């Protein structure tokens, strides 16, 4: 056995040991969980596999989101050692303006019975932030209508308008501060979120005070110039609030994952690595993949069976759902398509298997390391995922030509910082 073969075997064993460590240290098990079905009216932005937290501690994950009899059902997979008592409250919450959403649990009465596998319960439907902003803007519209219909303000109208103008100025200053956010930390954005909530609360209080006539409306408006000033000030405030709403929506638009694949082909005594970013906009069932395949030094001496072409672009656009991912584009340097299937999604343990096929470089006709290749590149395999970070698999590489057996290891994780960066970049581009 030569040194290169030993190195490849050692690398695969090392990655496998690392994966098993994640699996066991994470306390994962295919049998020690149970499912509860939670009904909601709206779960916008809640992804499958999102964490489920009880008192801030992760106790499970979102296994599936589906529609049953017109209701949105979130299937929460809970650890067996965490009993949930009757009366427990489930709600969809967000860690911040740009934070990802998760399922929050408030424990029920400790003396009550516990939920069993497959039980159904009603979730707590809380208003999303964008809905609250829309309702605030509707209140402002009602205020404008009341001005147009009733005509005039009393003696303290000037004080009220000064408060409106100050509120509008504060909102504009906040938006101007958030635009160059790229150079600041996540803590600055959280602070801006608190400030936005405070300003919105003040706006609601001001509108309520005006509508109720609590010492502000003394008489009906008679001065046409003052009436026009009122309308212009409120219009400016509505436009500013609309811009804030647009900014908030784009901050949580993306989910970005690092994806690393390692292949070792024992017959050819060669190994290769792929590294890519997978970008999932939250607005639909599309994704993008950008990276490099077959990473390595092109000047290295080639073995007799080394036909891998080094450092190839991998750029794809795809569609996905719970069962499959279909992508097309530049795959390992050649145009083609790729398909991933998870046919056993509804079955515990078996839902960890993924079957993948890649068919690309259809017009291939060139000499690689002294051998002529004139057939498309077809690779396929099956992967077993231990947890959300790590999987291993068995593949056939270039099945129509070399037909090499390959052992595969994969590492994948979500990068919240890059996800936030993409959301901010989308905002800055407007």
C-alpha positions as CSV (number, residue, x, y, z in Angstrom):
1,X,0.0,0.0,0.0
2,X,1.6,3.3,-1.1
3,X,1.7,6.5,0.9
4,X,-1.1,8.2,-1.1
5,X,-3.5,5.4,-0.4
6,X,-2.7,5.4,3.3
7,X,-3.3,9.2,3.4
8,X,-6.7,8.9,1.8
9,X,-7.8,6.1,4.1
10,X,-6.6,8.0,7.1
11,X,-8.5,11.2,6.0
12,X,-11.8,9.3,5.5
13,X,-11.4,7.5,8.9
14,X,-10.7,10.9,10.6
15,X,-13.8,12.6,9.1
16,X,-15.9,9.6,9.9
17,X,-14.7,9.6,13.6
18,X,-15.5,13.4,13.7
19,X,-19.0,12.8,12.4
20,X,-19.7,10.0,14.8
21,X,-18.5,12.3,17.6
22,X,-21.0,15.0,16.5
23,X,-23.7,12.3,16.4
24,X,-23.1,10.9,19.9
25,X,-22.1,14.1,21.6
26,X,-25.2,15.8,20.2
27,X,-27.3,13.2,22.0
28,X,-29.2,12.3,18.8
29,X,-31.2,9.2,18.5
30,X,-33.6,7.8,15.9
31,X,-36.0,6.3,18.5
32,X,-36.0,8.7,21.5
33,X,-38.4,11.3,20.1
34,X,-42.1,11.9,19.7
35,X,-44.1,14.2,17.5
36,X,-46.8,16.8,18.3
37,X,-48.9,18.5,15.7
38,X,-49.4,22.3,16.2
39,X,-52.0,24.2,14.3
40,X,-51.2,27.8,13.2
41,X,-52.8,30.4,11.0
42,X,-49.5,31.7,9.6
43,X,-45.9,30.3,9.9
44,X,-44.2,32.6,7.3
45,X,-40.4,32.3,7.5
46,X,-40.4,29.3,9.8
47,X,-38.1,26.7,8.1
48,X,-38.2,22.9,8.3
49,X,-35.5,21.8,10.9
50,X,-35.8,25.0,12.8
51,X,-35.1,24.6,16.5
52,X,-37.8,24.0,19.1
53,X,-37.0,25.7,22.4
54,X,-38.4,25.3,25.9
55,X,-37.4,28.1,28.3
56,X,-34.6,29.0,25.8
57,X,-33.2,25.4,25.7
58,X,-33.4,23.5,22.4
59,X,-35.5,20.3,22.9
60,X,-36.3,19.3,19.3
61,X,-36.7,20.6,15.8
62,X,-39.4,21.3,13.2
63,X,-39.8,18.0,11.4
64,X,-42.4,19.0,8.8
65,X,-44.8,21.8,7.8
66,X,-47.9,20.7,6.0
67,X,-51.6,21.6,5.2
68,X,-54.4,19.5,6.7
69,X,-58.0,20.3,6.1
70,X,-57.1,23.9,5.4
71,X,-55.0,24.3,8.6
72,X,-51.3,24.9,8.7
73,X,-49.8,22.0,10.8
74,X,-46.2,22.2,12.2
75,X,-44.9,18.8,13.2
76,X,-42.6,19.3,16.1
77,X,-40.2,16.5,16.9
78,X,-39.5,16.6,20.7
79,X,-36.9,14.7,22.7
80,X,-38.4,11.7,24.6
81,X,-36.9,12.9,27.8
82,X,-38.7,16.2,27.7
83,X,-42.4,15.7,28.6
84,X,-44.8,18.5,27.6
85,X,-47.9,18.9,29.8
86,X,-51.4,19.8,28.7
87,X,-51.8,23.5,28.3
88,X,-48.3,24.0,26.8
89,X,-48.3,27.0,24.4
90,X,-46.5,26.9,21.1
91,X,-45.6,30.1,19.2
92,X,-43.4,31.1,16.2
93,X,-40.9,33.7,17.4
94,X,-37.8,35.4,15.9
95,X,-34.5,36.1,17.6
96,X,-34.4,39.7,16.3
97,X,-35.1,41.7,13.1
98,X,-32.7,39.6,11.1
99,X,-32.7,36.5,13.3
100,X,-34.1,33.2,12.1
101,X,-37.4,32.0,13.3
102,X,-37.9,29.1,15.7
103,X,-40.7,27.4,17.7
104,X,-41.1,28.6,21.3
105,X,-42.8,26.5,24.0
106,X,-44.2,27.7,27.3
107,X,-44.6,24.6,29.5
108,X,-48.1,23.7,30.7
109,X,-49.4,22.8,34.1
110,X,-46.9,20.3,35.7
111,X,-49.9,18.4,37.3
112,X,-51.6,17.9,34.0
113,X,-51.3,15.0,31.7
114,X,-48.5,14.9,29.1
115,X,-48.9,15.0,25.3
116,X,-48.4,11.8,23.5
117,X,-47.0,11.0,20.1
118,X,-49.2,12.3,17.3
119,X,-51.4,14.6,19.5
120,X,-52.8,17.8,18.0
121,X,-53.0,21.2,19.7
122,X,-53.6,24.9,18.8
123,X,-50.6,27.2,18.6
124,X,-50.5,30.8,19.7
125,X,-51.0,33.1,16.6
126,X,-48.9,36.2,17.2
127,X,-48.8,39.1,14.8
128,X,-45.6,39.3,12.7
129,X,-43.6,42.5,12.8
130,X,-44.6,43.5,9.2
131,X,-48.3,43.1,10.1
132,X,-47.9,45.4,13.1
133,X,-46.2,48.0,10.9
134,X,-49.1,47.7,8.4
135,X,-51.7,48.2,11.1
136,X,-49.8,51.3,12.4
137,X,-49.9,52.7,8.8
138,X,-53.6,52.0,8.6
139,X,-54.1,54.0,11.8
140,X,-52.2,56.9,10.3
141,X,-54.5,56.7,7.2
142,X,-57.5,56.9,9.5
143,X,-56.0,60.0,11.1
144,X,-55.5,61.6,7.7
145,X,-59.2,60.8,6.8
146,X,-60.4,62.4,10.0
147,X,-58.4,65.6,9.2
148,X,-59.9,65.8,5.7
149,X,-63.5,65.2,6.9
150,X,-63.6,67.4,10.0
151,X,-61.7,70.4,9.0
152,X,-59.8,72.2,11.9
153,X,-57.6,71.8,15.0
154,X,-57.7,73.7,18.2
155,X,-55.3,75.9,20.1
156,X,-52.8,73.1,20.9
157,X,-52.6,71.8,17.4
158,X,-49.1,73.4,16.9
159,X,-47.7,71.3,19.9
160,X,-49.2,68.1,18.4
161,X,-47.7,68.8,14.9
162,X,-44.3,69.5,16.5
163,X,-44.5,66.0,18.0
164,X,-45.4,64.5,14.6
165,X,-42.6,66.2,12.8
166,X,-40.1,65.2,15.5
167,X,-41.3,61.6,15.2
168,X,-40.8,61.7,11.4
169,X,-37.3,63.2,11.8
170,X,-36.3,60.5,14.3
171,X,-37.5,57.8,11.9
172,X,-35.6,59.3,9.0
173,X,-32.4,59.5,11.1
174,X,-32.8,55.9,12.1
175,X,-33.1,54.7,8.4
176,X,-30.1,56.8,7.5
177,X,-28.1,55.2,10.3
178,X,-29.1,51.7,9.2
179,X,-28.1,52.1,5.5
180,X,-24.3,52.0,6.2
181,X,-24.8,49.1,8.6
182,X,-22.4,46.9,6.7
183,X,-19.5,48.3,8.8
184,X,-21.2,47.8,12.1
185,X,-21.9,44.8,14.4
186,X,-25.0,42.8,14.9
187,X,-25.4,44.6,18.3
188,X,-26.0,47.9,16.5
189,X,-28.9,46.3,14.5
190,X,-30.5,44.9,17.7
191,X,-30.3,48.4,19.2
192,X,-32.0,49.9,16.1
193,X,-34.7,47.3,16.4
194,X,-35.5,48.4,20.0
195,X,-35.6,52.0,18.8
196,X,-38.0,51.2,16.0
197,X,-40.4,49.4,18.4
198,X,-40.2,52.5,20.7
199,X,-41.0,54.9,17.9
200,X,-43.9,52.8,16.7
201,X,-45.3,52.7,20.2
202,X,-45.1,56.5,20.4
203,X,-46.8,56.8,17.0
204,X,-49.7,54.6,18.2
205,X,-50.0,56.6,21.4
206,X,-50.0,59.9,19.5
207,X,-52.6,58.8,17.0
208,X,-54.8,57.4,19.9
209,X,-54.5,60.8,21.7
210,X,-55.5,62.7,18.6
211,X,-58.4,60.5,17.7
212,X,-59.8,60.5,21.3
213,X,-59.4,64.3,21.6
214,X,-57.6,64.0,24.9
215,X,-56.7,67.7,25.3
216,X,-55.3,68.0,21.7
217,X,-58.3,68.6,19.4
218,X,-60.0,71.7,20.6
219,X,-61.9,72.8,17.6
220,X,-62.2,72.0,13.9
221,X,-59.5,73.2,11.4
222,X,-60.3,76.5,9.7
223,X,-56.9,77.6,8.3
224,X,-56.3,76.0,4.8
225,X,-52.5,76.4,5.1
226,X,-52.5,74.5,8.5
227,X,-54.6,71.8,6.9
228,X,-52.1,71.4,4.1
229,X,-49.2,71.3,6.6
230,X,-51.0,68.5,8.5
231,X,-51.5,66.4,5.4
232,X,-47.9,66.8,4.2
233,X,-46.4,66.0,7.6
234,X,-48.5,62.8,7.9
235,X,-47.7,61.8,4.3
236,X,-44.0,62.1,5.1
237,X,-44.4,60.0,8.2
238,X,-46.2,57.3,6.2
239,X,-43.5,57.1,3.6
240,X,-40.8,56.8,6.2
241,X,-42.7,54.0,8.0
242,X,-43.0,52.2,4.6
243,X,-39.3,52.4,4.0
244,X,-38.6,51.0,7.5
245,X,-41.0,48.1,6.8
246,X,-39.2,47.4,3.5
247,X,-35.9,47.4,5.3
248,X,-37.1,45.0,8.0
249,X,-38.5,42.6,5.4
250,X,-35.2,42.3,3.6
251,X,-33.0,41.8,6.6
252,X,-34.2,38.2,7.1
253,X,-34.5,37.3,3.4
254,X,-31.6,34.8,3.1
255,X,-30.4,31.6,4.7
256,X,-26.8,30.7,3.7
257,X,-25.0,27.3,4.2
258,X,-21.4,26.3,3.8
259,X,-21.2,22.9,2.1
260,X,-18.0,20.8,2.0
261,X,-17.7,17.4,0.2
262,X,-14.7,15.1,0.4
263,X,-14.4,12.2,-2.0
264,X,-11.8,9.3,-1.9
265,X,-11.5,6.8,-4.7
266,X,-9.5,3.8,-3.5
267,X,-9.1,2.1,-6.9
268,X,-7.6,5.2,-8.4
269,X,-5.8,6.2,-5.2
270,X,-7.0,9.8,-5.5
271,X,-9.1,12.2,-3.4
272,X,-10.9,15.5,-4.1
273,X,-12.7,18.2,-2.3
274,X,-15.6,20.5,-3.1
275,X,-16.5,23.8,-1.2
276,X,-19.6,25.9,-1.9
277,X,-22.1,28.3,-0.5
278,X,-25.8,27.4,-0.9
279,X,-28.1,30.4,-0.7
280,X,-31.8,30.0,0.1
281,X,-34.0,33.1,-0.2
282,X,-36.9,32.8,2.2
283,X,-39.4,34.1,-0.4
284,X,-39.8,30.8,-2.2
285,X,-38.6,27.4,-3.2
286,X,-35.5,28.4,-5.0
287,X,-31.8,28.3,-4.1
288,X,-28.4,29.1,-5.6
289,X,-25.1,27.3,-5.2
290,X,-21.7,29.0,-5.8
291,X,-18.4,27.3,-5.2
292,X,-15.4,25.3,-6.5
293,X,-15.1,21.6,-7.3
294,X,-12.0,19.3,-7.3
295,X,-9.9,21.7,-5.3
296,X,-6.2,21.1,-5.6
297,X,-2.8,22.2,-7.1
298,X,-2.9,21.9,-10.8
299,X,0.9,21.5,-10.9
300,X,1.0,18.3,-8.8
301,X,2.2,15.2,-10.6
302,X,-0.7,13.0,-11.8
303,X,-1.0,9.3,-11.2
304,X,-1.8,6.9,-13.9
305,X,-5.6,6.9,-13.1
306,X,-5.9,10.5,-12.0
307,X,-8.4,12.0,-14.5
308,X,-9.9,14.7,-12.3
309,X,-9.6,18.2,-13.7
310,X,-8.7,20.6,-10.8
311,X,-10.4,23.8,-9.6
312,X,-13.6,23.8,-11.6
313,X,-16.4,26.3,-11.1
314,X,-19.7,25.0,-9.6
315,X,-22.5,27.6,-10.1
316,X,-26.1,26.4,-10.1
317,X,-29.7,27.6,-9.8
318,X,-32.3,25.2,-8.4
319,X,-35.7,24.4,-7.0
320,X,-36.5,22.5,-3.9
321,X,-39.2,21.1,-1.6
322,X,-39.3,18.6,1.3
323,X,-38.7,15.7,-1.1
324,X,-36.3,16.8,-3.8
325,X,-33.7,19.4,-5.0
326,X,-33.3,20.0,-8.7
327,X,-30.5,22.2,-10.0
328,X,-29.0,23.2,-13.3
329,X,-26.0,25.2,-14.4
330,X,-22.2,24.8,-14.4
331,X,-21.6,21.6,-12.5
332,X,-17.9,20.8,-11.8
333,X,-17.0,23.0,-14.8
334,X,-19.5,21.5,-17.3
335,X,-23.1,22.4,-18.1
336,X,-25.7,19.9,-16.7
337,X,-28.2,19.1,-14.1
338,X,-28.3,17.5,-10.6
339,X,-31.1,15.9,-8.7
340,X,-31.3,15.0,-5.0
341,X,-34.2,12.8,-3.7
342,X,-35.3,12.0,-0.1
343,X,-38.0,9.4,-0.9
344,X,-38.5,8.3,2.7
345,X,-39.1,11.7,4.2
346,X,-42.0,10.6,6.4
347,X,-40.2,7.7,8.0
348,X,-37.9,7.9,11.0
349,X,-34.3,6.8,10.4
350,X,-35.0,6.2,6.6
351,X,-35.5,9.9,6.1
352,X,-31.7,10.3,6.7
353,X,-31.0,8.7,3.3
354,X,-30.6,11.0,0.2
355,X,-30.1,9.7,-3.4
356,X,-28.2,12.0,-5.7
357,X,-27.4,12.0,-9.4
358,X,-25.3,14.5,-11.5
359,X,-25.4,14.5,-15.3
360,X,-23.2,17.1,-16.9
361,X,-20.5,18.0,-19.4
362,X,-22.7,16.6,-22.2
363,X,-20.4,17.6,-25.1
364,X,-17.2,16.3,-23.5
365,X,-14.6,15.3,-26.1
366,X,-11.1,15.9,-24.9
367,X,-7.9,14.1,-23.7
368,X,-7.3,14.1,-19.9
369,X,-4.0,12.7,-18.7
370,X,-3.4,10.7,-21.9
371,X,-6.9,9.3,-22.2
372,X,-9.7,10.4,-24.5
373,X,-13.1,11.2,-22.9
374,X,-16.1,11.5,-25.2
375,X,-19.1,10.6,-23.0
376,X,-21.0,12.8,-20.6
377,X,-20.1,12.7,-16.9
378,X,-22.6,10.7,-14.9
379,X,-22.1,10.4,-11.1
380,X,-24.6,9.1,-8.6
381,X,-24.7,7.9,-5.0
382,X,-26.5,7.6,-1.7
383,X,-25.7,9.6,1.5
384,X,-26.7,8.9,5.1
385,X,-27.0,12.0,7.3
386,X,-26.0,11.5,10.9
387,X,-27.2,15.0,11.9
388,X,-27.6,18.4,10.4
389,X,-23.8,18.9,10.2
390,X,-22.4,15.6,8.9
391,X,-23.2,12.8,6.4
392,X,-21.3,9.9,4.7
393,X,-22.0,8.2,1.4
394,X,-21.0,5.8,-1.4
395,X,-20.8,7.1,-4.9
396,X,-19.9,6.1,-8.5
397,X,-17.9,8.8,-10.2
398,X,-17.9,9.3,-14.0
399,X,-19.9,6.1,-14.4
400,X,-19.9,6.2,-18.3
401,X,-16.1,6.4,-18.5
402,X,-13.9,5.5,-15.5
403,X,-16.7,4.2,-13.2
404,X,-14.7,4.8,-10.0
405,X,-16.2,3.8,-6.6
406,X,-15.9,6.7,-4.2
407,X,-16.4,7.2,-0.4
408,X,-17.9,10.6,0.4
409,X,-18.0,12.7,3.6
410,X,-20.0,15.9,3.9
411,X,-19.9,18.8,6.4
412,X,-22.7,21.5,6.2
413,X,-23.6,24.3,8.5
414,X,-25.6,27.5,8.5
415,X,-23.7,30.8,8.6
416,X,-25.9,33.5,10.2
417,X,-23.3,36.3,9.6
418,X,-23.2,35.7,5.9
419,X,-27.0,35.3,5.8
420,X,-27.3,38.7,7.4
421,X,-24.8,40.2,5.0
422,X,-26.9,39.1,2.0
423,X,-30.0,40.6,3.5
424,X,-28.1,43.9,4.1
425,X,-26.6,43.8,0.6
426,X,-30.1,43.5,-0.9
427,X,-31.2,46.5,1.1
428,X,-28.1,48.6,0.2
429,X,-28.7,47.9,-3.5
430,X,-32.1,49.6,-3.5
